[in-house]
Amino acid sequence: MDIFSVFTLCGGLAFFLYGMTTMSKSLEKMAGGKLERVLKRMTSNPFKSLLLGAGITIAIQSSSAMTVMLVGLVNSGVMELGQTIGVIMGSNIGTTLTAWILSLTGIESESVFVNLLKPENFSPVIALVGIILIMASKKQRRRDIGRILVGFAILMYGMELMKDAVSPLADMPEFSSLLTAFNNPLLGVLVGAVFTGVIQSSAASVGILQALALTGSISYGMAIPIIMGQNIGTCVTALLSSIGVNRNAKRVSVIHISFNIIGTVVGLILFYGGNALFHFAFMNAAVGAVGIAFCHTVFNVFTTLLLLPFSRQLEKLARRLVRNEDKAEQFAFLDPRLLRTPGVAISECVSMTNAMGALAHQNLLYAIAQFSSYSEAREAEILANEDKLDIYEDRLGSYLVQISQHGVSMDDIRTVSRLLHAISDFERIGDHALNLQESAQELHEKDLRFSESARGELQVLLTALEDIMDRAFSCFDTASVEKAREVEPLEETIDRLIEEIRMRHIRRLQSGDCTMQLGFILNDLLTNFERVSDHCSNIALSVIEEKDSSVDRHAYLNDLKDEGSFTSSLNQAIQTYRLPQN
């Protein structure tokens, strides 16, 4: 083995890590918000959490990404600490799938069908299919599938390079003498932990061990402690991700480390204690790639079965090691670590935007309520909510811009566009609520009252306004195109109502039934109501645009108004919201 073999080994590791990263990122992009929605279904049932953790890790092929995601979700206040324990345990089991796929490289047979199972034989075909999908497909989803296939092929090519690079070691007596040091299980654990911690990929670490095992120089007695150490080393990513987060999020990393360290300690005691009593015959037998995958799986399943009943104790241990509670914030916000899984980040942004919309809706209703019974406590609530809406717009807008720079799918891009439009509309609705509050305050402080006819007209308009807000916020919350199409007829009705109320007001001014001062206030109210109605229309249109990116707003509105269903809905709304006769 010469210097070029070392270069080949390093290059193989680079290909392996790049292929793993490409495959993992593409899988995450395809999964999108489904990952977050699955996690949202989390319950206190540890077995369900375990299955979800294993399933998601298999789906995204990265236990490190899974753990970083959990740290971000806990830091954002989306998940509780106790919910993550079963997921972490399941993640350790899910990550063993990679080792089983890599173990196929050790298959030896003269049968064509058996040889087709060897990754080095079928991965070139997979790479070709992947490249064709990337270059020829117009649909983003197919291109993502192509990247997954190419990533897998690159990963397997890296594995082959590593296997070829270390094959000369089998004939080197120096290597055989070096391996005798690994008969010390503690040294094996240390080497496995340090090496995995450096490259931050347990899959790559296990892959290298499998490549070495193919030389026939690695025994079960050497491999098992290294495998245990590799599980400890993979916690480094979680440790790094816990820098700068709240204490609860730090505890996620502590639980991950505690789980693997306790499992390793107990595993070493039981395994070597059993060997001292029963003298396992396989200890000095050469281990193959399949044997590595088997030991890796058995250790993770054993550790999970051992500690799953003690989930609460693990949580208590984490709370003891990371003491004190963070001061409660007004409201938690999204963690930058979620950007590593853009689909999850987008799904959480949807939830956060819905919360912003609910706050804007509430604030407008509070402002409307000020006209019937003015309250200083309600005024304070309106002002506080307005500050929150400004924070939402600033932070959500910045966060969504960052997400769009992380290579998201076309579906996610359309969702981001809808959210960016919506947060602007929600913030403006909050501004109009503040304007209405100021008008109500002026009426209250100056003890002014509209005429009975003006109050009756405003009541009809306010009822229509509350209706359009309910429909707009509901269609946004459910992303329903059907509900979104119900908004525009109401917006048209409100425009007609406002125009009619203005005409009636002019007549009251001419007849002396209304003062100029009240006229200015009424005009401000009507302007704000009209703007709120317009923003509700924008919210509904953003939902329609997300489902059909080819929609042009102006052309859509013109076409919509020509439809018989629009005319029918408009006539119904006009009949429902009729101004009282003068």
C-alpha positions as CSV (number, residue, x, y, z in Angstrom):
1,M,0.0,0.0,0.0
2,D,1.5,3.3,-1.1
3,I,0.7,7.0,-0.9
4,F,-1.7,6.8,-3.9
5,S,-3.7,4.2,-2.0
6,V,-4.1,6.8,0.8
7,F,-5.2,9.4,-1.8
8,T,-7.7,6.8,-3.2
9,L,-9.0,6.1,0.3
10,C,-9.5,9.8,1.0
11,G,-11.1,10.3,-2.4
12,G,-13.4,7.4,-1.8
13,L,-14.5,8.9,1.6
14,A,-15.1,12.2,-0.1
15,F,-17.3,10.5,-2.8
16,F,-19.1,8.6,-0.1
17,L,-19.9,11.7,2.0
18,Y,-20.9,13.7,-1.0
19,G,-23.2,11.0,-2.3
20,M,-24.7,10.6,1.2
21,T,-25.3,14.3,1.5
22,T,-26.8,14.6,-2.0
23,M,-29.1,11.7,-1.4
24,S,-30.1,12.9,2.0
25,K,-30.9,16.5,0.9
26,S,-32.9,15.3,-2.1
27,L,-34.9,12.9,0.1
28,E,-35.6,15.7,2.5
29,K,-36.7,18.0,-0.3
30,M,-39.1,15.4,-1.6
31,A,-40.5,14.7,1.8
32,G,-41.0,18.5,2.3
33,G,-43.5,19.4,5.1
34,K,-44.6,15.7,5.4
35,L,-41.8,15.2,7.9
36,E,-43.1,18.0,10.1
37,R,-46.7,16.8,9.8
38,V,-45.6,13.3,10.8
39,L,-43.8,14.7,13.8
40,K,-46.9,16.8,14.7
41,R,-48.8,13.6,15.2
42,M,-46.4,12.7,18.0
43,T,-48.0,11.5,21.2
44,S,-46.8,10.5,24.6
45,N,-46.7,6.9,23.4
46,P,-43.0,6.0,23.2
47,F,-43.5,3.1,20.8
48,K,-45.2,5.4,18.2
49,S,-42.3,7.9,18.6
50,L,-39.8,5.1,18.2
51,L,-41.4,3.9,14.9
52,L,-41.7,7.5,13.6
53,G,-38.0,8.2,14.4
54,A,-36.9,5.0,12.6
55,G,-39.2,5.7,9.6
56,I,-38.1,9.4,9.2
57,T,-34.4,8.5,9.5
58,I,-34.8,5.8,6.9
59,A,-36.6,8.3,4.7
60,I,-33.9,11.0,4.9
61,Q,-31.0,8.6,5.4
62,S,-29.4,10.7,8.2
63,S,-29.7,10.3,11.9
64,S,-27.6,13.5,12.3
65,A,-30.1,15.5,10.3
66,M,-32.9,14.0,12.4
67,T,-31.2,15.0,15.7
68,V,-30.5,18.6,14.4
69,M,-34.1,18.8,13.3
70,L,-35.2,17.8,16.8
71,V,-32.9,20.4,18.5
72,G,-34.4,23.1,16.2
73,L,-38.0,22.1,16.8
74,V,-37.5,22.0,20.6
75,N,-35.7,25.4,20.5
76,S,-38.6,26.8,18.6
77,G,-41.1,25.5,21.1
78,V,-42.7,23.3,18.5
79,M,-42.0,20.0,20.4
80,E,-41.6,19.1,24.0
81,L,-38.4,17.5,25.3
82,G,-40.2,14.3,26.3
83,Q,-41.5,13.8,22.7
84,T,-38.0,13.6,21.3
85,I,-36.7,10.6,23.3
86,G,-38.5,7.9,21.4
87,V,-37.6,9.7,18.1
88,I,-33.9,9.7,19.0
89,M,-34.0,6.0,19.8
90,G,-35.8,5.1,16.6
91,S,-33.4,7.3,14.7
92,N,-30.5,5.1,15.8
93,I,-32.3,2.0,14.5
94,G,-33.2,3.7,11.2
95,T,-29.6,4.6,10.5
96,T,-28.6,0.9,10.4
97,L,-30.3,0.5,6.9
98,T,-27.2,2.1,5.2
99,A,-24.9,-0.5,6.7
100,W,-27.1,-3.3,5.3
101,I,-27.1,-1.7,1.8
102,L,-23.3,-1.4,2.0
103,S,-23.0,-5.0,3.1
104,L,-24.3,-6.1,-0.3
105,T,-20.8,-5.3,-1.7
106,G,-19.5,-8.5,-0.1
107,I,-21.8,-10.8,-2.0
108,E,-19.8,-13.5,-3.9
109,S,-21.5,-15.7,-6.5
110,E,-21.3,-16.9,-10.1
111,S,-25.0,-16.4,-10.5
112,V,-25.9,-13.4,-12.7
113,F,-29.0,-12.7,-10.6
114,V,-27.2,-12.8,-7.3
115,N,-24.4,-10.5,-8.8
116,L,-27.1,-8.0,-9.8
117,L,-27.7,-7.5,-6.1
118,K,-24.2,-6.1,-5.7
119,P,-24.3,-2.3,-5.6
120,E,-21.2,-1.9,-7.8
121,N,-23.1,-3.8,-10.5
122,F,-26.4,-2.0,-10.4
123,S,-25.3,1.5,-9.3
124,P,-24.0,2.5,-12.8
125,V,-27.5,1.8,-14.2
126,I,-29.0,3.8,-11.3
127,A,-26.6,6.6,-12.1
128,L,-27.7,6.6,-15.7
129,V,-31.4,6.6,-14.9
130,G,-30.7,9.4,-12.4
131,I,-28.9,11.6,-14.9
132,I,-31.6,11.1,-17.5
133,L,-34.2,12.2,-15.0
134,I,-32.2,15.3,-14.0
135,M,-31.5,16.3,-17.6
136,A,-34.8,15.3,-19.3
137,S,-37.5,15.9,-16.8
138,K,-39.3,19.2,-16.5
139,K,-41.0,18.2,-13.2
140,Q,-39.0,19.1,-10.1
141,R,-40.1,15.9,-8.3
142,R,-38.6,13.7,-11.0
143,R,-35.4,15.7,-10.9
144,D,-35.2,15.2,-7.2
145,I,-35.6,11.5,-7.7
146,G,-32.8,11.6,-10.2
147,R,-30.6,13.3,-7.7
148,I,-31.4,10.6,-5.1
149,L,-30.3,7.9,-7.6
150,V,-27.1,9.8,-8.6
151,G,-26.3,10.4,-4.9
152,F,-26.7,6.7,-4.2
153,A,-24.5,5.8,-7.1
154,I,-21.8,8.2,-6.0
155,L,-22.0,6.8,-2.5
156,M,-21.5,3.3,-3.7
157,Y,-18.6,4.4,-6.0
158,G,-17.0,5.9,-3.0
159,M,-17.4,2.7,-1.1
160,E,-15.8,0.8,-4.0
161,L,-12.8,3.2,-4.0
162,M,-12.3,2.7,-0.2
163,K,-12.6,-1.0,-0.6
164,D,-9.9,-1.1,-3.4
165,A,-7.7,1.3,-1.5
166,V,-7.5,-0.8,1.7
167,S,-7.4,-4.2,0.0
168,P,-3.5,-4.2,0.0
169,L,-3.6,-4.0,3.8
170,A,-4.5,-7.7,4.0
171,D,-0.9,-8.6,2.9
172,M,0.8,-6.1,5.2
173,P,2.2,-7.6,8.4
174,E,2.5,-4.1,9.9
175,F,-1.2,-3.6,9.5
176,S,-1.9,-7.0,11.2
177,S,0.4,-6.0,14.1
178,L,-1.4,-2.6,14.4
179,L,-4.7,-4.4,14.7
180,T,-3.6,-6.3,17.8
181,A,-3.9,-3.0,19.7
182,F,-7.7,-3.1,19.0
183,N,-8.0,-6.1,21.1
184,N,-8.4,-3.6,23.9
185,P,-12.1,-2.8,23.8
186,L,-11.8,0.6,25.4
187,L,-9.3,1.6,22.6
188,G,-11.7,0.3,20.0
189,V,-14.6,2.4,21.5
190,L,-12.3,5.5,21.6
191,V,-11.2,5.1,18.0
192,G,-14.7,4.5,16.7
193,A,-16.0,7.6,18.6
194,V,-13.2,9.9,17.5
195,F,-13.2,8.9,13.9
196,T,-16.9,9.2,13.6
197,G,-16.9,12.5,15.4
198,V,-14.3,13.9,13.0
199,I,-16.2,13.0,9.8
200,Q,-19.6,13.5,11.4
201,S,-21.1,10.5,9.7
202,S,-21.7,7.2,11.3
203,A,-22.7,5.7,7.9
204,A,-19.3,6.6,6.4
205,S,-17.5,5.4,9.5
206,V,-19.4,2.0,9.3
207,G,-18.7,1.9,5.6
208,I,-14.9,2.2,6.1
209,L,-15.1,-0.5,8.8
210,Q,-16.9,-2.7,6.3
211,A,-14.3,-2.0,3.7
212,L,-11.6,-3.0,6.1
213,A,-13.5,-6.1,7.1
214,L,-13.4,-7.2,3.4
215,T,-9.7,-7.7,3.8
216,G,-10.3,-10.5,6.3
217,S,-8.2,-8.8,8.9
218,I,-10.9,-7.6,11.3
219,S,-12.4,-9.9,13.9
220,Y,-15.7,-9.7,15.7
221,G,-13.7,-8.9,18.9
222,M,-12.2,-5.8,17.2
223,A,-15.3,-4.7,15.3
224,I,-17.9,-4.7,18.1
225,P,-16.2,-2.1,20.4
226,I,-15.5,0.2,17.3
227,I,-19.2,-0.1,16.3
228,M,-20.2,0.9,19.9
229,G,-17.8,3.9,19.7
230,Q,-19.2,5.0,16.3
231,N,-22.6,5.4,17.9
232,I,-21.1,7.8,20.5
233,G,-19.2,9.7,17.8
234,T,-22.3,10.4,15.8
235,C,-23.5,12.6,18.7
236,V,-20.9,15.3,17.8
237,T,-23.3,16.8,15.2
238,A,-26.0,17.1,17.9
239,L,-23.6,18.7,20.3
240,L,-22.5,21.3,17.7
241,S,-26.1,22.1,16.8
242,S,-26.9,22.7,20.5
243,I,-24.6,25.7,20.7
244,G,-26.6,28.9,21.3
245,V,-29.9,27.2,21.9
246,N,-32.2,27.3,25.0
247,R,-31.6,24.8,27.8
248,N,-34.5,22.6,26.7
249,A,-32.9,22.2,23.2
250,K,-29.5,21.4,24.8
251,R,-31.2,18.6,26.7
252,V,-32.0,16.9,23.4
253,S,-28.3,16.6,22.7
254,V,-27.7,15.4,26.3
255,I,-30.4,12.7,25.9
256,H,-28.8,11.5,22.6
257,I,-25.3,11.3,24.2
258,S,-26.6,9.6,27.4
259,F,-28.5,7.1,25.4
260,N,-25.5,6.0,23.4
261,I,-23.0,6.1,26.3
262,I,-25.3,4.1,28.6
263,G,-25.9,1.6,25.9
264,T,-22.2,1.3,25.2
265,V,-21.2,0.8,28.8
266,V,-24.0,-1.8,29.4
267,G,-23.2,-3.5,26.1
268,L,-19.5,-3.8,26.9
269,I,-20.1,-5.1,30.4
270,L,-22.6,-7.7,29.2
271,F,-20.7,-8.7,26.1
272,Y,-17.3,-9.1,27.7
273,G,-18.7,-10.5,30.9
274,G,-20.5,-13.1,28.8
275,N,-17.3,-13.8,26.9
276,A,-15.4,-14.3,30.2
277,L,-18.0,-16.9,31.3
278,F,-18.8,-18.6,28.0
279,H,-15.8,-17.9,25.8
280,F,-17.6,-16.9,22.6
281,A,-16.1,-18.9,19.7
282,F,-16.7,-16.1,17.1
283,M,-14.5,-13.5,18.9
284,N,-11.4,-14.2,16.8
285,A,-13.3,-15.1,13.6
286,A,-13.0,-12.7,10.7
287,V,-16.1,-10.5,10.3
288,G,-17.5,-9.6,6.9
289,A,-19.5,-6.6,5.7
290,V,-22.8,-8.4,6.6
291,G,-21.4,-9.2,10.1
292,I,-20.7,-5.5,10.6
293,A,-24.2,-4.5,9.6
294,F,-25.6,-7.2,11.8
295,C,-23.6,-6.2,14.9
296,H,-24.5,-2.5,14.2
297,T,-28.2,-3.3,14.1
298,V,-28.2,-5.7,17.1
299,F,-26.4,-3.1,19.3
300,N,-28.8,-0.3,18.4
301,V,-31.9,-2.5,18.8
302,F,-30.5,-3.8,22.1
303,T,-29.8,-0.3,23.4
304,T,-33.3,0.8,22.4
305,L,-35.1,-2.1,24.1
306,L,-32.9,-1.6,27.2
307,L,-33.6,2.1,27.6
308,L,-37.1,2.6,26.1
309,P,-38.8,1.8,29.4
310,F,-36.6,4.4,31.1
311,S,-37.5,7.3,28.8
312,R,-38.7,9.5,31.8
313,Q,-35.5,8.7,33.7
314,L,-33.4,9.9,30.7
315,E,-35.4,13.1,30.6
316,K,-34.8,13.6,34.3
317,L,-31.1,12.9,33.8
318,A,-30.9,15.6,31.1
319,R,-32.7,18.1,33.3
320,R,-30.3,17.4,36.1
321,L,-27.2,17.8,33.9
322,V,-28.6,21.0,32.2
323,R,-30.1,22.8,35.2
324,N,-32.3,25.9,35.4
325,E,-35.1,27.0,33.1
326,D,-35.0,29.7,30.5
327,K,-36.9,32.8,31.1
328,A,-40.2,32.6,29.2
329,E,-40.3,34.7,26.1
330,Q,-43.4,36.4,24.7
331,F,-43.5,33.8,22.0
332,A,-40.9,31.4,20.6
333,F,-39.8,31.8,17.1
334,L,-38.4,29.5,14.4
335,D,-34.8,28.2,14.9
336,P,-32.2,28.6,12.1
337,R,-31.2,25.0,12.5
338,L,-34.5,24.0,10.9
339,L,-33.1,25.4,7.6
340,R,-31.1,22.2,7.3
341,T,-34.4,20.5,6.6
342,P,-36.2,23.2,4.4
343,G,-39.4,21.2,4.1
344,V,-39.8,21.1,7.9
345,A,-38.9,24.8,8.1
346,I,-41.6,25.7,5.5
347,S,-44.2,23.7,7.3
348,E,-43.5,25.5,10.5
349,C,-43.6,28.8,8.7
350,V,-47.1,27.9,7.6
351,S,-48.1,27.3,11.2
352,M,-46.4,30.6,12.3
353,T,-48.1,32.5,9.5
354,N,-51.5,31.1,10.4
355,A,-50.8,32.3,14.0
356,M,-50.0,35.7,12.6
357,G,-53.2,35.8,10.6
358,A,-55.2,34.8,13.6
359,L,-53.6,37.6,15.6
360,A,-54.4,40.2,12.8
361,H,-58.0,38.9,12.6
362,Q,-58.4,39.2,16.4
363,N,-57.0,42.7,16.4
364,L,-59.4,43.9,13.7
365,L,-62.3,42.4,15.7
366,Y,-61.1,44.2,18.8
367,A,-60.9,47.5,16.9
368,I,-64.4,47.0,15.5
369,A,-65.7,46.3,19.1
370,Q,-64.3,49.7,20.2
371,F,-67.0,51.5,18.3
372,S,-69.8,49.9,20.3
373,S,-68.2,49.9,23.7
374,Y,-64.8,51.6,24.1
375,S,-62.4,50.0,26.5
376,E,-58.9,51.2,27.5
377,A,-57.9,47.6,28.3
378,R,-58.9,46.6,24.8
379,E,-56.9,49.5,23.4
380,A,-53.8,48.3,25.2
381,E,-54.4,44.8,23.8
382,I,-54.7,46.2,20.3
383,L,-51.4,48.1,20.6
384,A,-49.5,45.1,22.0
385,N,-50.8,42.9,19.2
386,E,-49.7,45.4,16.6
387,D,-46.2,45.2,18.0
388,K,-46.3,41.4,17.7
389,L,-47.5,41.6,14.1
390,D,-44.6,43.9,13.2
391,I,-42.2,41.3,14.8
392,Y,-43.9,38.5,12.9
393,E,-43.6,40.3,9.6
394,D,-39.9,41.1,10.2
395,R,-38.8,37.7,11.4
396,L,-41.0,35.6,9.2
397,G,-40.1,37.6,6.1
398,S,-36.3,37.2,6.8
399,Y,-36.7,33.5,7.6
400,L,-38.7,32.8,4.4
401,V,-36.1,34.5,2.3
402,Q,-33.4,32.3,3.9
403,I,-35.4,29.2,3.2
404,S,-35.7,30.1,-0.5
405,Q,-31.9,30.0,-0.7
406,H,-31.7,26.4,0.5
407,G,-32.7,24.6,-2.7
408,V,-36.4,23.8,-2.1
409,S,-38.8,22.2,-4.5
410,M,-41.1,24.1,-6.8
411,D,-44.1,23.3,-4.6
412,D,-42.3,24.7,-1.6
413,I,-41.3,27.8,-3.6
414,R,-45.0,28.5,-4.3
415,T,-45.8,28.0,-0.7
416,V,-43.0,30.5,0.3
417,S,-44.4,33.0,-2.2
418,R,-47.9,32.6,-0.7
419,L,-46.6,33.1,2.8
420,L,-44.5,36.2,1.8
421,H,-47.6,37.8,0.2
422,A,-49.8,36.8,3.2
423,I,-47.6,38.2,6.0
424,S,-47.5,41.6,4.2
425,D,-51.4,41.5,4.0
426,F,-51.7,40.4,7.6
427,E,-49.4,43.2,8.8
428,R,-51.3,45.8,6.7
429,I,-54.6,44.5,8.2
430,G,-53.0,45.1,11.6
431,D,-52.2,48.7,10.6
432,H,-55.8,49.3,9.6
433,A,-57.0,47.9,12.9
434,L,-54.7,50.5,14.6
435,N,-56.3,53.2,12.4
436,L,-59.8,52.0,13.4
437,Q,-58.8,52.1,17.0
438,E,-57.6,55.7,16.6
439,S,-60.9,56.7,15.0
440,A,-62.9,54.9,17.8
441,Q,-60.7,56.7,20.4
442,E,-61.5,60.1,18.7
443,L,-65.2,59.4,18.8
444,H,-64.9,58.3,22.5
445,E,-62.8,61.3,23.7
446,K,-64.9,63.9,21.8
447,D,-68.2,62.2,22.7
448,L,-69.3,62.1,19.1
449,R,-72.0,59.8,17.7
450,F,-73.0,59.0,14.2
451,S,-76.7,59.5,13.2
452,E,-79.0,56.6,13.6
453,S,-79.1,56.0,9.8
454,A,-75.3,56.1,9.5
455,R,-75.0,53.6,12.4
456,G,-77.4,51.2,10.7
457,E,-75.4,51.4,7.4
458,L,-72.1,50.8,9.2
459,Q,-73.5,47.8,11.0
460,V,-74.4,46.2,7.7
461,L,-70.9,47.0,6.4
462,L,-69.2,45.6,9.5
463,T,-71.2,42.4,9.3
464,A,-70.1,41.9,5.6
465,L,-66.5,42.8,6.6
466,E,-66.4,40.2,9.4
467,D,-67.8,37.7,6.9
468,I,-65.1,38.3,4.3
469,M,-62.4,38.1,7.0
470,D,-63.7,34.8,8.2
471,R,-63.7,33.4,4.7
472,A,-60.3,34.8,3.8
473,F,-58.5,33.6,7.0
474,S,-60.3,30.2,6.8
475,C,-59.2,29.6,3.1
476,F,-55.6,30.6,4.0
477,D,-55.6,28.3,7.1
478,T,-56.9,25.3,5.1
479,A,-55.2,26.3,1.8
480,S,-58.6,25.7,0.2
481,V,-59.1,27.0,-3.4
482,E,-62.9,26.4,-3.1
483,K,-63.1,28.7,-0.1
484,A,-60.8,31.2,-1.7
485,R,-63.2,31.6,-4.7
486,E,-65.9,32.6,-2.2
487,V,-64.0,35.8,-1.2
488,E,-64.1,37.9,-4.4
489,P,-67.9,38.2,-4.6
490,L,-68.0,39.5,-1.1
491,E,-65.1,42.0,-1.9
492,E,-67.2,43.3,-4.8
493,T,-70.2,43.6,-2.5
494,I,-68.3,45.6,0.1
495,D,-67.0,48.0,-2.5
496,R,-70.6,48.6,-3.7
497,L,-71.7,49.1,-0.1
498,I,-68.9,51.6,0.6
499,E,-69.8,53.6,-2.5
500,E,-73.5,53.7,-1.6
501,I,-72.7,54.7,2.0
502,R,-70.5,57.6,0.7
503,M,-73.3,58.8,-1.5
504,R,-75.8,58.7,1.3
505,H,-73.4,60.5,3.6
506,I,-73.1,63.3,1.0
507,R,-76.9,63.7,1.0
508,R,-77.0,63.8,4.8
509,L,-74.4,66.6,4.7
510,Q,-76.5,68.5,2.3
511,S,-79.6,68.1,4.4
512,G,-77.7,69.0,7.7
513,D,-78.2,65.6,9.3
514,C,-74.4,65.0,9.6
515,T,-71.5,67.3,10.6
516,M,-68.3,67.8,8.7
517,Q,-66.3,66.5,11.6
518,L,-68.2,63.2,11.7
519,G,-67.9,63.1,7.9
520,F,-64.1,63.1,8.1
521,I,-64.1,60.2,10.6
522,L,-66.7,58.3,8.5
523,N,-64.5,58.7,5.4
524,D,-61.5,57.3,7.3
525,L,-63.5,54.3,8.5
526,L,-64.8,53.5,5.0
527,T,-61.3,53.8,3.5
528,N,-59.9,51.4,6.1
529,F,-62.7,49.0,5.6
530,E,-62.2,49.0,1.9
531,R,-58.4,48.4,2.3
532,V,-59.1,45.5,4.7
533,S,-61.5,44.0,2.1
534,D,-58.8,44.4,-0.6
535,H,-56.2,42.6,1.6
536,C,-58.7,39.7,2.2
537,S,-59.0,39.4,-1.6
538,N,-55.2,39.3,-1.9
539,I,-55.0,36.5,0.7
540,A,-57.5,34.5,-1.2
541,L,-55.7,35.1,-4.5
542,S,-52.4,34.0,-3.0
543,V,-54.0,30.6,-2.1
544,I,-55.2,30.2,-5.7
545,E,-51.8,31.2,-7.1
546,E,-50.1,28.6,-4.9
547,K,-52.2,25.8,-6.4
548,D,-51.8,27.1,-10.0
549,S,-48.6,29.1,-10.6
550,S,-49.9,30.1,-14.1
551,V,-52.6,32.3,-12.7
552,D,-52.4,36.0,-13.6
553,R,-54.2,38.0,-11.0
554,H,-55.8,40.6,-13.2
555,A,-56.7,38.1,-15.9
556,Y,-58.1,35.7,-13.3
557,L,-60.3,38.4,-11.7
558,N,-61.7,39.4,-15.1
559,D,-62.4,35.8,-16.1
560,L,-63.9,35.1,-12.6
561,K,-66.4,38.0,-13.0
562,D,-67.6,36.5,-16.3
563,E,-68.5,33.2,-14.7
564,G,-72.1,32.5,-13.8
565,S,-71.2,31.2,-10.4
566,F,-69.6,34.6,-9.6
567,T,-72.7,36.5,-10.6
568,S,-74.9,34.2,-8.6
569,S,-72.7,34.5,-5.5
570,L,-72.5,38.3,-6.0
571,N,-76.3,38.6,-6.2
572,Q,-76.7,36.5,-3.1
573,A,-74.2,38.6,-1.2
574,I,-76.0,41.9,-2.4
575,Q,-79.3,40.5,-1.1
576,T,-77.8,39.4,2.2
577,Y,-76.0,42.7,2.9
578,R,-78.6,45.3,1.9
579,L,-78.5,48.8,3.5
580,P,-81.6,49.9,5.4
581,Q,-83.9,52.2,3.5
582,N,-83.5,56.0,4.2
